[in-house]
Every structure is written in C-alpha cells, then in structure tokens.
Amino acid sequence: QRQAKADYLLGSVLAKTLSGKFKQAQKSVRLLKKIFPESVEYYIAEGFWKTQQKSYSQAIGAYLKGLEKFPEHPELLSGLLQVYRRSNAFSRVQQLVQAHPNVFSADVVNQTEGDLLASRIRFDEASHLSHTTESQLQLKTISELEKRIKALRGKKGQREKFDLLVAYVHASFPRKAIALYRQLLADQVKVPNYAKAEIAKAYLDVRRPKETIAIYHQIYPQRIPFKAQQILFYAYVESRQFDKAEQLIATMRKENPTFLGKKVLRVPEKNQKRIEAELHHVELLAEKGELKKAYQSVHQLLQEAPANPQIREKKAIVSASRGWHETAGIDYKIATNFDANRLATIVHSIDNDMALGHYARARKKLALTSKLRPNSLKVRQLQKEWQRRNGWQLSGNIGYGDNKKSVFARNQIQHVTTLKGPRFNDKWRPYLSHVGTHAGTKNKTHAERTVAGIELESGKNLTKLALGTGDNGKLAADVNFSRRLNDYWHVNIGYNKNTTVPIRASRDDVDGDKVSAGLNYRADETFNAGVTGQLTNFSDGNRRFEIATEVKKQLYQTPNYKLTAGLHVDYARNRKITSASYFNPEQSGSATISLDNRWLTYANYDFRFSQNLLLETGITQQKHFGNDSITNIRYGHDWQFNKDLSLYYYVNWKSQVYDGKRENNTDYMIGFNWKMY
C-alpha cells in the first residue's frame, strides 16, 4: 500500500507538471515530502518538477541528494542526465555516463559523445557559468579543425571549413568567421544556409547589422525561424529600423499566441517563445526612449511570472535606465537567487553596482566572469566599461563673451578644466580643477582658481576634499558632501574657501567664502526638480544670500527628438554697502521659462550627432533698478564620437538688464569630455 501511494503521488506530479499545472504539482511534491520523506519517489518528483520549471540548479541538487541515499538508482541518474543536457553541461553528461556504465547503454554513450562534439562548436554563451570546460573544448575543436583543413586540400576540406566557420562564431571570434566566409565566396564555394545563418550573427557582433538583415532575407525568403527572428530583431534595432522591429514582434506574437484552442496559455509556463517576444517588445520600447511604457510592460509580465529570472532581469535593466539603480539592484538580487549562474544577469548587475558606487563588489564579479568567460563579447565590453569608469578623465570648456555695451567685461573669456585620476582601492580618486576668467579691464584682466583634491565614493555617499590657491595667491579649499537618499532624493552640502567671485570684485582684491546646500528630486527620466541655497561672505563686508529652484518636465518624446519645459526662479539678497565696486543690488530675483529642443540627427552605435535649441524668456527684478525682461536663445551641436570622447559647442544670444543697463551678449562655448584608459 505504501508503494502504491508513493507511485500514485509520483505519477500525479509527472502528469500535472507535463500539463503545465505547476501549482497542483507542487502540492503533490509537498505531500510526498510529508508522507515519504527521503524516499526515491520524492527525489524523482522534486527533480522532475524543478527541471520542467527550468530551475536547473535546484533540480540538480534534488537529484544529487537522492543519489547520496540511492547511489545507482537508474531513474535518478537518468533525471540528472536530462538536467545536464538541458543546461548544456555536456562535459558533466559525459562524466556521469562514464561513471555509471552499468546504468547507461551503449546508445546513450554514443549519443553523449555526439552531443559533446556538437556542444564544442555550438556552445550557448547564456548558459550556466559553472560549466567552464565548454569554452576550453571550443578552442580545442577550433585548433583541431584548423589542423585538419591544412592537411586536407580542395573540396575534401570544405565541410571542415563550414564547421570552423560556425565554431569561430560560437567561440566569439566573429572577424575570423567573416574572413573565412569571404575567402569561401572568393573561391566560389557555395556556403550552406546553416553556415550563412551563423555569419549573420558574426556581422551583428562586429556592428554591421545591414549585412545581417540581407543574409537572413536571402536564406529565409518566406518564414523566418524563431531563433533567426531574435537575431533579426537586434539587427533592426541596432540599425534603428524601429518600424520593422515592431512588425517583426507582431509576427512573433502571431506565430506564438497566448491562446491554443479554447485554453489560455500562461505565457512564462506554456509558451517560452511568447515570453521572448514580449521581452523583445520591452527592449524596443526602451531603445526608442519610451521607458515608462517599457516599465509598465515588464511589470505586467512579472505579475504573471514573479519567479521568471529573465523577466526579473529585464525589469532591473529598465529600472536602471530610468535612474532607479537601487530598485534595479533588488531585482538583480532576486533574479540571481532564481538562477545564480546566468551570465547576462551578472554582467548587467556589475554595471548597476558601479552606478551605485559599489566598486569593490563590481570588481569581484568582474574577476569571476573574466575568468570563466574570457572570450565572451559581453564580458570584454564590460571590461572596457570598467576601465572607462576607473581610468583617467579629462574635461574642459572655454567660453568667449562679447558684450559691446559693457566697458568692463567686453571680450570676456572663461575656461574650466578638470582632470580626474584613476580610482584606487575602489573608493578613492584624485582630481585637479582649474577655473580662469579674463575680461577687458584696465587694471586687472584675469582671475584664477586651482585646487587639487581627492574624492571618496562609498555607496550612497560622495565626499570631496581639495586644497589649492585662489585669486591673488591666497589659500583656496573645498569641502563637499553629497548623499543619495534613495532613487529619487539627493542632498548635498559644501564649503568653498576663496571661491570664485565676480570679475569686478576680483579686480579690487575682494574674495569670498561660500556655504551651500541643495536638495534634488528626480522622479524618473521625464521629471526632476531641485532647490539650492548658498551664502557668500565677501572680504569687503558684503554678505550675499541666494536661493534658486528649478523644475524640468519632458513634454514630448520620439526616438530622435525630445522637448523639455523648464521653470527657473531665483532670489538674492545683499548686505547694503557703498564700497562694492561690483554690481550689488540690495535685492534681486528672476523667473524664466524655457523650452529645450534636442534632435538626434544621426546615430550609429556609439557615434551620435545631435542638435540643441534652447528658447528662454522671463522677467528680472533688481531693487532700485526696476523690472525688465530676459530673452535667451542658444543653439549648439553635440558630437559623441564613441563612449570615450565627446565634443560640444554652441552660440548663445542673451538680452538682459544688468547694472541698470540693457546688455545684448553673444557667447560662444566649446568643450569636450575625454576618458582615457
């Protein structure tokens, strides 16, 4: 009776799992554990149920626990064999078969050897990190094929060349694969479609998506297989053919419906292809800049399948894109708990750790992935990003202002330069900052401030300490502290000794010390607001208090255009002194509204060219000088040559009242950002 009951519960688990009734199957598994703990039926049921849910690491654990008590049980061994095969751990499959020759037949041994050879060529990069021997087998296979091709000449070696071409692609050597493909075409060799499909992937890896699209349309003139559709989707997105990507997703949805007859299919459990299509739709929305819609879509998917690591990872990526890095960190942690060895999750979580300032944690993860996947394209890109964030950084700009109605400040030039050194001990970073102003004055034409300091970044906190010289060679010092309260709120305070003062004050040897504080709120990529306040004590006895608030809201957005509205309000109060040679109204304030237009004119991967037009208008009030209008128009270009070097320049025309007189200023600015490693 006991055996009959156990067999019945085991059969119930198998039947319910295969029919997609995972919750009911789970109840049967729990009942087995309660009535027959540590029985072979329980371990078989637990392992099978976890395998069908693609929780491979947990399934392996269940089978291994069962084998500790029942070492040679054929069903436990067969179940473990299936898990290893599904997770592409073919080297472990071979070891298991060789260790139990009395259980596995000769046919299984032969099939295992064939699977191992195939895996050495077609290794799936997204599979489990613990299976490190596969990459070594790939390289060994490539070496054997290259030797065989040299030994064989003529048509006898063509099959080996096709296999070598495929091996190059799956071992992350796309340029070698393309070179071999071109050689075959030059020799007028007819390349089979399966090899062309792999070359299409290689072209995408080297950022030539148009060739990928052309090859797929050539070899699949009618219906494109699902795996090819996934590659073609990325080719469309990377070539910014968003409409075609949208059409492709519609095709994928049509071919993989959520309904089968009268039965509703739970997407993550019954139709994995459909979930892949929905995740691609989320990626497309994010690439088009529609991050709010992308987040809503992935959040809805997650409600259907809260334990799906792919969906959880995608939610984390979208959250990070919206600036919610702490929320993304939680989702990455959950996704890692579901599948601890998924390469893509670990790679993206490293980038998020760096954004959060957790460089020690990111370094450990990067060392692990670099050791286990040294040839992975994703890992190599991540290594470059690590160097980019931790290497030398140089930024600077120079501005020239022409005010024909100002005797004092005509032909004013201001330049700012900042040099950051490499990060050390994952927290510390030295930097050097220089600010200089030159104006058309008779007595004194320039003011300089140079400081050298160090940054301490530790999680949510960023502290800056610097010493140097200000104008007239006097001591200058900076102490700044900022803290990220959460994904939305950010606070900062600072003290600047011998801070930058108006050029007229500098001319008369007037310096000042400043205390400042600020609070910023950023809801998402479409809305942010902030308030800042500062108090400056001048050496001539003046005390200036300033407060300003700014709000920005994105009004309209397409993949190539953004329109953002802004509101800026400020107020300043000065101590009433008669000795000030610089403009020093007792009270002043202004309120302006703006429209910021940004056009992405051209984009090709990391190379981007965009245009910017800022329109601004408002009013200003200066006590004893009356009220008047402000008008500002700025037009400029932004060039991002790659992730390391960018250049920008603009011309700005501004009409305002200053010192009781209307000035029409024309300013020119050029600047750059350069990351060196």
C-alpha positions in Angstrom: 0.0 0.0 0.0 2.9 2.4 0.8 4.5 1.8 -2.6 1.2 2.2 -4.4 0.6 5.5 -2.6 4.1 6.8 -3.4 3.8 5.7 -7.0 0.4 7.4 -7.3 1.8 10.7 -5.9 4.8 10.5 -8.2 2.6 9.9 -11.2 0.4 12.8 -10.2 3.5 15.1 -10.1 4.7 13.9 -13.5 1.2 14.3 -15.1 0.4 17.7 -13.6 3.9 19.1 -14.4 3.7 18.0 -18.1 0.2 19.5 -18.4 1.5 22.8 -17.0 -0.3 22.6 -13.7 2.8 23.6 -11.7 0.9 24.7 -8.5 -1.0 21.5 -8.3 2.1 19.5 -9.0 3.9 21.4 -6.2 1.1 20.3 -3.7 1.8 16.7 -4.7 5.5 17.2 -4.2 4.9 18.6 -0.7 2.6 15.7 0.1 5.3 13.3 -1.0 7.8 15.0 1.2 5.4 14.9 4.2 4.4 11.3 3.9 7.5 9.8 2.3 10.5 12.0 3.3 13.8 11.0 1.8 12.2 8.5 -0.5 13.3 7.9 -4.0 9.9 8.9 -5.3 10.2 12.2 -3.6 13.6 13.0 -5.0 12.5 12.0 -8.5 9.4 14.1 -8.3 11.3 17.1 -6.9 14.0 16.9 -9.6 11.5 16.5 -12.4 9.3 19.3 -11.3 12.3 21.7 -10.9 13.6 20.6 -14.3 10.4 21.4 -16.1 10.4 24.9 -14.4 13.9 25.4 -15.7 15.3 25.7 -12.1 18.2 23.6 -13.2 20.5 24.2 -10.2 17.7 23.2 -7.8 16.8 20.2 -9.9 20.5 19.1 -9.8 20.5 19.5 -6.0 17.4 17.3 -5.6 18.8 14.5 -7.8 22.2 14.6 -6.1 20.6 14.3 -2.7 18.7 11.3 -3.9 21.8 9.7 -5.3 23.5 10.1 -1.9 20.9 7.6 -0.5 20.3 5.6 -3.6 23.7 5.7 -5.5 22.9 3.6 -8.5 19.2 4.3 -9.0 18.6 4.5 -12.7 15.7 6.9 -12.7 17.7 9.4 -10.5 20.7 9.1 -12.8 18.5 9.5 -15.9 16.9 12.6 -14.4 20.2 14.1 -13.6 21.4 13.3 -17.1 18.5 15.2 -18.6 19.1 18.3 -16.4 22.8 18.4 -17.5 21.7 18.1 -21.2 19.1 20.9 -20.9 21.7 23.2 -19.3 24.3 22.4 -22.0 26.6 20.8 -19.4 27.7 18.2 -21.9 31.1 17.6 -20.2 29.2 16.7 -17.0 26.9 14.4 -19.1 30.0 12.6 -20.3 31.4 12.2 -16.8 28.1 10.9 -15.5 27.8 8.3 -18.3 31.4 7.1 -17.8 30.9 6.9 -14.0 27.9 4.6 -14.3 28.5 2.2 -17.3 26.1 -0.4 -15.8 23.2 2.0 -15.9 23.6 3.7 -19.3 23.5 1.7 -22.5 25.9 2.0 -25.4 23.4 4.1 -27.4 23.4 6.7 -24.6 27.2 6.7 -24.6 27.3 7.3 -28.4 24.7 10.0 -28.2 26.6 11.7 -25.4 29.8 11.8 -27.5 27.9 13.3 -30.4 26.3 15.9 -28.1 29.7 16.8 -26.6 31.2 17.3 -30.1 28.2 19.5 -31.1 28.5 21.5 -27.9 32.2 22.2 -28.6 31.0 24.1 -31.7 27.6 25.4 -30.7 28.1 26.4 -27.1 25.4 28.7 -25.8 27.0 31.7 -24.1 24.0 32.4 -21.9 24.1 29.0 -20.2 25.5 28.4 -16.7 28.8 29.8 -15.7 29.8 26.7 -13.7 30.3 24.8 -17.0 33.7 26.3 -17.8 35.2 23.4 -19.6 32.9 24.0 -22.7 34.9 27.1 -23.7 38.2 25.2 -23.5 36.7 22.4 -25.6 35.6 25.0 -28.2 39.2 26.3 -28.5 40.5 22.7 -28.8 37.9 22.0 -31.5 38.9 25.1 -33.5 42.6 24.0 -33.3 41.8 20.5 -34.5 39.7 21.8 -37.4 42.4 24.3 -38.5 45.0 21.5 -38.5 42.6 19.2 -40.5 41.9 21.9 -43.1 45.7 22.4 -43.6 46.1 18.7 -44.1 43.1 18.4 -46.5 43.1 20.4 -49.7 40.5 21.1 -52.3 36.9 20.1 -51.9 37.7 17.5 -49.2 38.2 20.2 -46.6 35.0 22.2 -47.4 32.9 20.6 -44.6 35.6 21.3 -42.1 35.7 24.9 -43.2 32.0 25.2 -42.7 32.4 23.7 -39.2 35.3 26.0 -38.5 33.2 29.0 -39.5 30.4 28.0 -37.1 33.0 27.3 -34.4 34.5 30.8 -34.8 31.1 32.4 -34.3 30.2 30.5 -31.2 33.6 31.0 -29.7 33.3 34.8 -30.1 35.7 35.2 -33.0 33.4 37.0 -35.4 36.1 38.6 -37.5 37.8 35.3 -38.2 34.5 33.8 -39.2 33.8 36.7 -41.6 37.3 36.5 -43.1 36.8 32.7 -43.7 33.4 33.4 -45.2 34.8 36.0 -47.6 37.5 33.5 -48.6 34.9 30.9 -49.4 32.9 33.3 -51.5 36.1 34.4 -53.4 36.8 30.7 -54.1 33.2 30.4 -55.5 32.3 27.9 -52.8 28.6 27.5 -52.2 28.1 28.1 -48.5 25.2 26.2 -46.9 22.4 28.2 -45.3 23.2 27.0 -41.8 26.7 28.5 -42.1 25.3 31.7 -43.5 22.9 32.0 -40.6 25.9 31.9 -38.3 27.7 34.5 -40.4 24.7 36.8 -40.0 25.3 36.6 -36.2 29.0 37.4 -36.8 28.2 40.6 -38.8 25.9 41.7 -35.9 28.7 41.1 -33.4 31.0 43.4 -35.4 28.3 46.1 -35.7 27.3 45.6 -39.3 23.5 44.9 -38.9 22.7 45.7 -42.5 24.6 42.6 -43.7 22.8 40.5 -41.1 19.5 41.6 -42.4 20.5 41.0 -46.0 21.7 37.4 -45.3 18.6 36.5 -43.3 16.2 37.7 -46.0 18.3 35.8 -48.6 18.2 32.4 -46.8 14.7 32.8 -45.3 12.6 34.3 -48.1 9.3 33.2 -46.6 9.1 32.2 -43.0 12.0 33.0 -40.6 12.7 30.6 -37.7 12.2 31.9 -34.2 15.9 31.9 -33.3 16.7 33.8 -36.5 13.8 36.3 -35.7 15.5 37.1 -32.4 18.8 37.9 -34.2 17.0 39.8 -36.9 15.2 41.9 -34.2 18.5 43.1 -32.8 19.7 43.9 -36.3 16.7 46.1 -36.9 17.1 47.8 -33.5 20.8 48.5 -33.9 20.3 49.9 -37.4 17.4 52.0 -35.9 14.7 50.5 -38.1 12.2 50.6 -35.3 9.1 50.2 -37.5 10.5 46.9 -39.0 11.4 45.7 -35.5 7.8 46.4 -34.4 6.4 44.4 -37.4 8.7 41.5 -36.5 7.4 41.5 -32.9 3.9 41.4 -34.3 4.9 38.4 -36.4 6.4 36.6 -33.4 3.3 37.2 -31.4 1.1 35.9 -34.2 3.2 32.7 -34.5 3.3 32.2 -30.7 -0.2 33.0 -29.4 -1.3 33.1 -25.8 -4.4 31.0 -26.7 -4.4 27.4 -28.0 -7.9 26.5 -29.0 -10.1 27.5 -26.0 -7.3 27.2 -23.5 -5.4 30.2 -22.2 -1.7 29.6 -22.1 0.2 31.1 -19.2 3.0 32.8 -21.1 6.0 32.0 -19.0 5.0 28.4 -18.3 3.5 27.2 -21.5 5.0 29.3 -24.3 8.6 30.4 -23.8 8.8 31.8 -27.3 5.9 34.2 -26.5 7.7 35.5 -23.4 10.8 36.1 -25.5 8.7 38.1 -27.9 7.3 40.2 -25.1 10.7 40.8 -23.7 11.9 42.0 -27.1 9.0 44.4 -27.1 10.2 45.8 -23.8 13.7 46.2 -25.3 12.3 48.0 -28.3 10.3 50.5 -26.1 13.4 51.2 -24.1 15.6 51.7 -27.1 13.0 54.2 -28.5 13.2 56.1 -25.2 9.7 55.1 -24.1 10.9 53.9 -20.8 7.6 54.4 -19.0 5.8 52.1 -21.4 8.7 49.6 -21.2 8.5 49.5 -17.4 4.7 49.1 -17.5 5.0 46.2 -19.9 7.7 44.3 -18.0 5.9 44.9 -14.7 2.8 43.3 -16.1 4.8 40.3 -17.3 6.3 40.0 -13.9 2.9 39.8 -12.3 2.2 36.7 -14.4 5.5 35.1 -13.6 7.2 36.5 -10.5 9.8 33.7 -10.4 11.0 34.1 -14.0 14.6 35.3 -13.9 14.6 36.6 -17.5 11.6 38.9 -16.7 13.1 40.0 -13.4 16.4 40.8 -15.1 14.7 42.8 -17.8 12.8 44.8 -15.1 16.1 45.6 -13.5 17.6 46.8 -16.8 14.6 49.1 -17.4 14.7 50.4 -13.8 18.4 51.2 -14.2 17.7 53.1 -17.5 15.2 55.2 -15.6 17.8 56.1 -13.0 16.3 53.8 -10.3 19.6 51.9 -9.6 18.6 50.8 -6.0 15.4 49.3 -7.3 17.4 47.6 -10.1 19.8 46.2 -7.5 17.0 44.5 -5.7 15.6 42.9 -8.9 19.1 41.7 -9.9 19.5 40.1 -6.5 16.1 38.3 -6.9 17.0 37.2 -10.4 20.3 35.9 -9.2 18.6 33.9 -6.5 16.4 32.2 -9.1 19.4 31.5 -11.4 22.7 32.1 -9.8 24.8 31.4 -12.9 23.1 33.4 -15.6 25.8 35.3 -17.4 23.6 38.2 -18.7 22.2 38.9 -15.2 25.7 39.1 -13.6 27.0 41.3 -16.4 24.2 43.8 -16.1 24.4 43.8 -12.3 28.1 44.8 -12.5 27.2 47.9 -14.4 24.5 48.7 -11.9 26.9 48.2 -9.0 29.3 50.7 -10.5 26.4 53.2 -10.9 25.6 52.7 -7.2 29.3 53.3 -6.2 29.8 49.6 -5.1 33.1 49.2 -7.0 34.5 46.5 -4.7 31.5 44.3 -5.3 31.7 45.0 -9.0 35.4 44.2 -9.1 34.8 40.7 -7.6 32.0 39.9 -10.0 34.1 41.1 -13.0 37.0 39.0 -11.9 34.8 35.9 -11.8 33.2 36.5 -15.2 36.5 37.3 -16.8 37.9 34.1 -15.5 35.0 31.9 -16.6 34.2 33.7 -19.9 37.4 35.4 -21.2 36.2 35.3 -24.8 32.7 36.5 -24.2 31.8 39.6 -26.2 29.7 40.8 -23.3 32.5 40.3 -20.8 35.0 42.1 -23.0 32.7 45.1 -23.3 32.2 45.1 -19.6 36.0 45.1 -19.0 36.3 48.2 -21.2 33.5 49.9 -19.3 35.3 49.2 -16.0 38.5 50.7 -17.4 36.5 53.7 -18.7 34.9 54.4 -15.3 38.1 53.9 -13.3 40.7 55.4 -15.7 41.8 59.0 -16.4 39.1 61.5 -17.3 39.8 65.0 -18.7 37.0 67.5 -19.4 37.2 71.2 -20.2 35.4 74.1 -21.9 36.2 77.6 -22.9 33.7 80.4 -23.4 34.1 83.7 -25.1 31.6 86.5 -24.4 31.2 89.7 -26.5 29.2 92.5 -24.9 29.7 95.6 -27.0 27.9 97.9 -24.5 30.0 96.9 -21.5 33.2 98.8 -21.0 34.3 96.5 -18.2 33.6 92.9 -19.3 33.8 93.1 -23.1 35.6 90.2 -24.7 35.4 88.1 -21.5 36.9 84.6 -21.7 36.3 81.9 -19.1 37.8 78.4 -19.2 37.3 75.4 -16.9 39.4 72.3 -16.8 39.0 69.2 -14.7 41.3 66.2 -14.6 40.4 63.0 -12.7 43.0 60.3 -12.0 42.4 56.5 -11.8 40.4 55.2 -9.0 42.3 53.3 -6.3 41.1 50.9 -3.5 37.7 51.1 -5.2 36.8 54.3 -3.3 39.4 57.0 -3.7 40.1 59.1 -6.7 42.4 62.2 -7.1 41.4 65.2 -9.2 42.6 68.6 -10.3 40.4 71.6 -11.1 41.2 74.9 -12.6 38.9 77.9 -13.4 40.1 81.1 -15.1 38.4 84.3 -16.1 39.8 87.0 -18.3 38.0 90.3 -19.0 38.7 93.5 -20.8 39.6 95.6 -17.7 42.3 98.2 -17.4 43.8 97.3 -14.1 43.3 93.6 -13.8 42.3 91.3 -16.6 42.1 87.8 -15.1 41.2 85.7 -12.1 42.4 82.2 -11.4 41.5 79.4 -9.0 43.2 76.0 -8.9 42.6 73.2 -6.4 43.8 69.6 -6.1 41.8 67.1 -4.1 40.5 63.7 -3.6 37.1 62.0 -3.9 35.8 59.3 -1.6 32.9 57.4 -3.0 31.4 54.8 -0.8 27.9 53.6 -1.7 25.4 56.4 -1.3 28.0 58.9 -0.1 30.4 61.1 -2.1 32.9 63.3 -0.3 35.3 65.8 -1.9 38.3 67.5 -0.2 40.6 69.8 -2.0 43.3 72.5 -1.4 44.8 75.0 -3.7 45.2 78.7 -4.5 42.6 81.2 -5.4 42.9 84.6 -6.8 45.9 86.7 -5.6 47.6 83.5 -4.5 45.5 83.1 -1.3 44.6 79.7 0.1 41.6 78.0 -1.5 39.8 75.0 -0.1 36.7 72.9 -0.9 34.7 70.5 1.3 31.7 68.9 -0.3 29.5 66.1 0.7 26.6 64.6 -1.1 24.3 61.6 -0.3 21.8 59.7 -2.4 18.9 59.1 0.0 17.1 56.8 -2.4 16.4 56.5 -6.1 14.5 59.8 -6.0 16.1 62.2 -3.5 19.7 63.6 -3.4 21.1 66.0 -0.9 24.4 67.9 -0.9 26.2 70.5 1.3 29.5 72.3 0.7 32.0 74.9 1.8 34.3 76.7 -0.6 37.0 79.0 0.8 38.2 81.7 -1.5 35.5 80.8 -4.0 35.1 82.3 -7.5 33.7 85.9 -7.3 32.6 88.4 -9.9 35.5 89.7 -12.0 35.0 93.2 -10.8 35.4 92.0 -7.2 38.5 90.1 -8.1 39.9 93.2 -9.7 39.8 95.0 -6.4 41.2 92.1 -4.4 37.9 91.1 -2.9 37.5 87.4 -2.2 34.8 85.4 -0.6 33.9 82.2 1.3 30.8 80.3 0.4 28.5 77.8 2.1 25.9 75.9 0.0 23.3 73.3 0.3 21.0 71.6 -2.2 18.1 69.1 -2.4 17.1 67.4 -5.7 14.2 65.2 -6.6 14.2 63.1 -9.7 11.0 61.1 -10.3 12.2 59.5 -13.5 13.7 60.5 -16.9 10.8 62.8 -17.5 10.7 65.0 -14.4 13.1 66.5 -11.9 13.1 69.4 -9.5 15.7 70.9 -7.2 16.3 73.8 -4.8 19.7 75.2 -3.9 20.8 77.8 -1.4 24.1 79.5 -0.7 25.6 82.2 1.5 28.8 84.1 0.4 30.8 86.3 2.8 32.9 88.8 0.9 36.1 90.2 2.3 34.7 93.8 1.8 32.0 93.2 4.4 29.2 92.2 2.0 27.1 89.1 2.6 25.1 87.6 -0.2 22.3 85.1 0.3 21.0 83.3 -2.8 18.3 80.7 -3.3 17.1 79.1 -6.5 14.7 76.4 -7.6 14.3 74.7 -10.9 11.8 72.3 -12.4 12.1 70.4 -15.7 9.4 68.3 -17.3 9.6 66.4 -20.6 6.6 67.2 -22.7 7.2 65.2 -25.9 9.5 62.4 -27.0 10.2 60.3 -30.1 13.3 58.2 -30.8 15.0 61.2 -32.4 13.5 64.2 -30.6 12.9 65.4 -27.1 11.1 68.6 -25.9 11.5 69.6 -22.3 10.0 72.5 -20.5 11.7 74.3 -17.6 10.9 76.8 -14.9 13.7 78.6 -13.0 13.1 81.0 -10.1 15.9 82.7 -8.1 16.2 85.3 -5.4 19.3 87.1 -4.0 19.8 89.5 -1.1 23.0 91.5 -0.5 24.1 93.5 2.5 23.8 97.1 1.8 27.3 98.5 1.4 28.5 101.5 -0.6 32.1 100.3 -1.2 31.2 97.4 -3.6 32.7 98.0 -7.0 30.8 95.1 -8.4 27.0 95.0 -9.2 25.4 94.5 -5.8 21.7 95.3 -5.6 20.1 95.1 -2.2 17.6 92.5 -3.6 17.2 90.8 -7.0 15.3 88.0 -8.5 14.2 86.5 -11.7 11.8 83.9 -13.1 12.2 82.3 -16.5 10.5 79.5 -18.5 12.3 77.6 -21.2 11.8 75.1 -24.0 14.7 72.8 -24.7 14.7 71.1 -28.1 17.0 68.2 -28.8 17.3 66.4 -32.1 19.3 63.2 -32.5 20.3 63.9 -36.1 22.5 60.8 -36.7 23.3 57.7 -34.7 25.4 54.6 -35.4 26.0 52.6 -32.2 28.3 54.8 -30.0 28.7 57.6 -32.6 26.0 60.2 -32.3 25.4 63.7 -33.6 22.6 65.9 -32.1 21.4 69.4 -32.2 20.1 71.6 -29.4 18.0 74.7 -29.4 17.1 76.4 -26.1 14.5 79.1 -26.0 14.2 81.0 -22.8 12.2 84.1 -21.6 11.3 85.7 -18.4 11.4 88.7 -16.1 14.0 90.1 -13.7 13.7 92.4 -10.8 16.5 94.4 -9.2 15.8 96.7 -6.3 16.3 100.4 -7.3 16.9 99.3 -10.9 13.3 98.2 -11.8 11.9 95.3 -13.6 12.6 94.1 -17.1 12.6 91.1 -19.5 15.1 88.4 -20.2 15.5 86.7 -23.5 17.9 83.9 -24.3 18.4 81.8 -27.4 21.1 79.1 -27.6 21.9 76.7 -30.4 24.6 74.1 -30.4 25.9 70.7 -31.6 26.9 67.6 -29.6 29.3 65.1 -31.1 29.8 61.7 -29.3 32.5 60.0 -31.3 32.5 57.0 -29.0 32.0 56.2 -25.3 35.4 57.8 -24.6 35.4 61.1 -26.4 32.7 63.7 -27.0 32.7 67.3 -28.2 30.1 70.1 -27.9 29.9 73.7 -28.9 27.1 76.4 -29.0 26.4 80.0 -29.6 24.2 81.9 -27.1 22.5 85.2 -27.6 21.1 86.9 -24.5 19.4 90.2 -23.8 19.1 91.2 -20.2 19.3 94.2 -17.8 22.5 94.4 -15.7 23.6 97.2 -13.5 20.6 99.2 -14.7 21.6 98.9 -18.4 20.4 96.5 -21.1 23.1 94.3 -22.4 23.0 92.2 -25.6 25.5 89.4 -25.1 26.8 86.9 -27.6 28.6 84.0 -26.1 30.4 81.1 -27.7 31.3 77.9 -26.0 33.3 74.8 -26.9 34.0 71.9 -24.6 35.0 68.2 -24.6 35.0 65.1 -22.4 37.7 62.5 -22.8 38.0 59.2 -20.9 41.5 57.7 -21.2 42.5 54.2 -20.2 
